[in-house]
Amino acid sequence: MTADEWLPPEGDVHVRIWLAGIVFDYTATAAAARNLIHDWRQRRWCAIELICDTIDDLRLLPRLPCERLFLGS
């Protein structure tokens, strides 16, 4: 399954990034997550998970750092 098939067309999603064995959980817009994954496919510098079934309240997670950069604005 690709990210485009899983991601909703809009709204927020739970993104988990694994970097050097450390886990970072973020909330991001679906558009930013889609663009992040697109960039990641060009050069895989970490592991990324899209968390579908989560008990975490997305409002409690921090926003993806520099999320605006992945929105193209």
VOROKOL-339543 format. One record per atom (N, C-alpha, C): residue number from 1; residue in one letter; x, y, z. Coordinates in nm, 2 decimals. Example, Ala and Ser with C-alpha at 12.3 -4.5 7.8 and 13.67 -1.06 7.14 Angstrom:
BEGIN
{1, 'A', {1.32, -0.57, 0.78}}
{1, 'A', {1.23, -0.45, 0.78}}
{1, 'A', {1.32, -0.33, 0.78}}
{2, 'S', {1.28, -0.22, 0.71}}
{2, 'S', {1.37, -0.11, 0.71}}
{2, 'S', {1.29, 0.00, 0.79}}
***
This chain:
BEGIN
{1, 'M', {0.08, -0.12, 0.00}}
{1, 'M', {0.00, 0.00, 0.00}}
{1, 'M', {0.09, 0.12, 0.00}}
{2, 'T', {0.06, 0.22, -0.09}}
{2, 'T', {0.14, 0.34, -0.09}}
{2, 'T', {0.08, 0.45, 0.00}}
{3, 'A', {0.16, 0.55, 0.02}}
{3, 'A', {0.11, 0.66, 0.11}}
{3, 'A', {-0.01, 0.73, 0.05}}
{4, 'D', {-0.02, 0.74, -0.08}}
{4, 'D', {-0.13, 0.81, -0.15}}
{4, 'D', {-0.26, 0.73, -0.13}}
{5, 'E', {-0.25, 0.59, -0.12}}
{5, 'E', {-0.37, 0.51, -0.10}}
{5, 'E', {-0.42, 0.52, 0.05}}
{6, 'W', {-0.32, 0.54, 0.14}}
{6, 'W', {-0.36, 0.54, 0.28}}
{6, 'W', {-0.40, 0.68, 0.33}}
{7, 'L', {-0.33, 0.78, 0.29}}
{7, 'L', {-0.35, 0.91, 0.34}}
{7, 'L', {-0.49, 0.97, 0.30}}
{8, 'P', {-0.56, 1.03, 0.40}}
{8, 'P', {-0.69, 1.10, 0.36}}
{8, 'P', {-0.66, 1.22, 0.27}}
{9, 'P', {-0.75, 1.27, 0.20}}
{9, 'P', {-0.73, 1.38, 0.11}}
{9, 'P', {-0.70, 1.51, 0.19}}
{10, 'E', {-0.75, 1.52, 0.31}}
{10, 'E', {-0.72, 1.64, 0.39}}
{10, 'E', {-0.73, 1.60, 0.54}}
{11, 'G', {-0.70, 1.69, 0.63}}
{11, 'G', {-0.70, 1.67, 0.77}}
{11, 'G', {-0.56, 1.64, 0.82}}
{12, 'D', {-0.55, 1.60, 0.95}}
{12, 'D', {-0.43, 1.57, 1.01}}
{12, 'D', {-0.41, 1.42, 1.02}}
{13, 'V', {-0.28, 1.38, 1.02}}
{13, 'V', {-0.24, 1.24, 1.04}}
{13, 'V', {-0.13, 1.23, 1.14}}
{14, 'H', {-0.11, 1.11, 1.19}}
{14, 'H', {0.00, 1.08, 1.29}}
{14, 'H', {0.12, 1.02, 1.21}}
{15, 'V', {0.23, 1.09, 1.21}}
{15, 'V', {0.35, 1.05, 1.15}}
{15, 'V', {0.45, 1.02, 1.25}}
{16, 'R', {0.51, 0.90, 1.24}}
{16, 'R', {0.62, 0.85, 1.33}}
{16, 'R', {0.75, 0.85, 1.24}}
{17, 'I', {0.85, 0.92, 1.29}}
{17, 'I', {0.98, 0.92, 1.23}}
{17, 'I', {1.08, 0.85, 1.32}}
{18, 'W', {1.15, 0.75, 1.26}}
{18, 'W', {1.26, 0.68, 1.33}}
{18, 'W', {1.39, 0.74, 1.28}}
{19, 'L', {1.47, 0.80, 1.37}}
{19, 'L', {1.60, 0.85, 1.33}}
{19, 'L', {1.71, 0.81, 1.43}}
{20, 'A', {1.80, 0.73, 1.38}}
{20, 'A', {1.91, 0.68, 1.47}}
{20, 'A', {1.86, 0.61, 1.59}}
{21, 'G', {1.75, 0.53, 1.57}}
{21, 'G', {1.70, 0.45, 1.68}}
{21, 'G', {1.61, 0.52, 1.78}}
{22, 'I', {1.58, 0.65, 1.75}}
{22, 'I', {1.50, 0.73, 1.83}}
{22, 'I', {1.37, 0.76, 1.76}}
{23, 'V', {1.25, 0.75, 1.83}}
{23, 'V', {1.12, 0.77, 1.77}}
{23, 'V', {1.07, 0.91, 1.80}}
{24, 'F', {1.02, 0.97, 1.69}}
{24, 'F', {0.96, 1.10, 1.70}}
{24, 'F', {0.81, 1.09, 1.65}}
{25, 'D', {0.71, 1.13, 1.73}}
{25, 'D', {0.58, 1.13, 1.69}}
{25, 'D', {0.53, 1.27, 1.66}}
{26, 'Y', {0.46, 1.29, 1.55}}
{26, 'Y', {0.41, 1.42, 1.51}}
{26, 'Y', {0.28, 1.41, 1.45}}
{27, 'T', {0.21, 1.53, 1.46}}
{27, 'T', {0.09, 1.55, 1.38}}
{27, 'T', {0.12, 1.64, 1.26}}
{28, 'A', {0.07, 1.60, 1.15}}
{28, 'A', {0.10, 1.68, 1.02}}
{28, 'A', {-0.03, 1.68, 0.94}}
{29, 'T', {-0.04, 1.78, 0.85}}
{29, 'T', {-0.15, 1.77, 0.76}}
{29, 'T', {-0.12, 1.66, 0.66}}
{30, 'A', {-0.23, 1.60, 0.60}}
{30, 'A', {-0.21, 1.49, 0.51}}
{30, 'A', {-0.12, 1.54, 0.39}}
{31, 'A', {-0.14, 1.66, 0.35}}
{31, 'A', {-0.06, 1.71, 0.23}}
{31, 'A', {0.08, 1.72, 0.27}}
{32, 'A', {0.12, 1.77, 0.39}}
{32, 'A', {0.26, 1.78, 0.43}}
{32, 'A', {0.32, 1.64, 0.44}}
{33, 'A', {0.24, 1.54, 0.50}}
{33, 'A', {0.29, 1.40, 0.51}}
{33, 'A', {0.32, 1.34, 0.37}}
{34, 'R', {0.23, 1.37, 0.28}}
{34, 'R', {0.24, 1.32, 0.14}}
{34, 'R', {0.37, 1.37, 0.08}}
{35, 'N', {0.39, 1.51, 0.10}}
{35, 'N', {0.52, 1.57, 0.04}}
{35, 'N', {0.64, 1.52, 0.11}}
{36, 'L', {0.63, 1.50, 0.24}}
{36, 'L', {0.75, 1.45, 0.32}}
{36, 'L', {0.78, 1.31, 0.27}}
{37, 'I', {0.69, 1.23, 0.25}}
{37, 'I', {0.71, 1.09, 0.20}}
{37, 'I', {0.77, 1.10, 0.05}}
{38, 'H', {0.72, 1.19, -0.03}}
{38, 'H', {0.77, 1.20, -0.16}}
{38, 'H', {0.92, 1.24, -0.16}}
{39, 'D', {0.96, 1.34, -0.08}}
{39, 'D', {1.10, 1.38, -0.06}}
{39, 'D', {1.18, 1.26, 0.00}}
{40, 'W', {1.12, 1.19, 0.09}}
{40, 'W', {1.19, 1.08, 0.15}}
{40, 'W', {1.23, 0.97, 0.05}}
{41, 'R', {1.14, 0.95, -0.04}}
{41, 'R', {1.17, 0.85, -0.14}}
{41, 'R', {1.29, 0.88, -0.23}}
{42, 'Q', {1.32, 1.01, -0.24}}
{42, 'Q', {1.43, 1.05, -0.32}}
{42, 'Q', {1.57, 1.02, -0.25}}
{43, 'R', {1.56, 1.03, -0.12}}
{43, 'R', {1.68, 1.00, -0.04}}
{43, 'R', {1.64, 0.96, 0.10}}
{44, 'R', {1.64, 0.83, 0.13}}
{44, 'R', {1.59, 0.77, 0.25}}
{44, 'R', {1.69, 0.80, 0.37}}
{45, 'W', {1.66, 0.90, 0.45}}
{45, 'W', {1.75, 0.94, 0.56}}
{45, 'W', {1.70, 0.89, 0.69}}
{46, 'C', {1.58, 0.83, 0.70}}
{46, 'C', {1.52, 0.79, 0.82}}
{46, 'C', {1.41, 0.68, 0.78}}
{47, 'A', {1.34, 0.63, 0.88}}
{47, 'A', {1.23, 0.55, 0.86}}
{47, 'A', {1.10, 0.62, 0.90}}
{48, 'I', {1.00, 0.61, 0.82}}
{48, 'I', {0.87, 0.69, 0.84}}
{48, 'I', {0.76, 0.59, 0.85}}
{49, 'E', {0.67, 0.61, 0.95}}
{49, 'E', {0.55, 0.53, 0.96}}
{49, 'E', {0.43, 0.62, 0.96}}
{50, 'L', {0.32, 0.58, 0.90}}
{50, 'L', {0.20, 0.65, 0.91}}
{50, 'L', {0.11, 0.57, 1.00}}
{51, 'I', {0.07, 0.62, 1.11}}
{51, 'I', {0.00, 0.55, 1.21}}
{51, 'I', {-0.15, 0.56, 1.18}}
{52, 'C', {-0.21, 0.45, 1.15}}
{52, 'C', {-0.35, 0.46, 1.11}}
{52, 'C', {-0.44, 0.45, 1.23}}
{53, 'D', {-0.43, 0.34, 1.31}}
{53, 'D', {-0.51, 0.32, 1.43}}
{53, 'D', {-0.43, 0.36, 1.55}}
{54, 'T', {-0.47, 0.48, 1.60}}
{54, 'T', {-0.39, 0.53, 1.72}}
{54, 'T', {-0.49, 0.57, 1.83}}
{55, 'I', {-0.45, 0.54, 1.95}}
{55, 'I', {-0.53, 0.59, 2.06}}
{55, 'I', {-0.48, 0.73, 2.11}}
{56, 'D', {-0.37, 0.77, 2.05}}
{56, 'D', {-0.32, 0.90, 2.09}}
{56, 'D', {-0.41, 1.01, 2.03}}
{57, 'D', {-0.43, 1.12, 2.11}}
{57, 'D', {-0.50, 1.23, 2.06}}
{57, 'D', {-0.41, 1.31, 1.98}}
{58, 'L', {-0.44, 1.33, 1.85}}
{58, 'L', {-0.35, 1.41, 1.76}}
{58, 'L', {-0.32, 1.55, 1.81}}
{59, 'R', {-0.42, 1.60, 1.88}}
{59, 'R', {-0.40, 1.74, 1.93}}
{59, 'R', {-0.29, 1.75, 2.04}}
{60, 'L', {-0.25, 1.64, 2.10}}
{60, 'L', {-0.15, 1.64, 2.20}}
{60, 'L', {-0.01, 1.62, 2.14}}
{61, 'L', {0.00, 1.57, 2.02}}
{61, 'L', {0.13, 1.55, 1.96}}
{61, 'L', {0.18, 1.68, 1.90}}
{62, 'P', {0.31, 1.70, 1.90}}
{62, 'P', {0.36, 1.83, 1.85}}
{62, 'P', {0.35, 1.82, 1.69}}
{63, 'R', {0.34, 1.94, 1.63}}
{63, 'R', {0.33, 1.95, 1.49}}
{63, 'R', {0.46, 1.91, 1.43}}
{64, 'L', {0.46, 1.86, 1.31}}
{64, 'L', {0.58, 1.83, 1.23}}
{64, 'L', {0.67, 1.95, 1.22}}
{65, 'P', {0.80, 1.95, 1.27}}
{65, 'P', {0.88, 2.06, 1.25}}
{65, 'P', {0.89, 2.11, 1.11}}
{66, 'C', {0.89, 2.24, 1.09}}
{66, 'C', {0.90, 2.30, 0.95}}
{66, 'C', {0.79, 2.24, 0.86}}
{67, 'E', {0.67, 2.21, 0.91}}
{67, 'E', {0.56, 2.16, 0.83}}
{67, 'E', {0.53, 2.24, 0.71}}
{68, 'R', {0.54, 2.37, 0.73}}
{68, 'R', {0.51, 2.46, 0.62}}
{68, 'R', {0.60, 2.44, 0.50}}
{69, 'L', {0.72, 2.39, 0.52}}
{69, 'L', {0.81, 2.36, 0.41}}
{69, 'L', {0.76, 2.25, 0.32}}
{70, 'F', {0.69, 2.15, 0.39}}
{70, 'F', {0.64, 2.04, 0.31}}
{70, 'F', {0.50, 2.07, 0.25}}
{71, 'L', {0.45, 2.19, 0.28}}
{71, 'L', {0.32, 2.24, 0.22}}
{71, 'L', {0.35, 2.32, 0.10}}
{72, 'G', {0.47, 2.36, 0.08}}
{72, 'G', {0.51, 2.44, -0.04}}
{72, 'G', {0.47, 2.59, -0.02}}
{73, 'S', {0.45, 2.63, 0.10}}
{73, 'S', {0.41, 2.77, 0.12}}
{73, 'S', {0.52, 2.85, 0.19}}
***
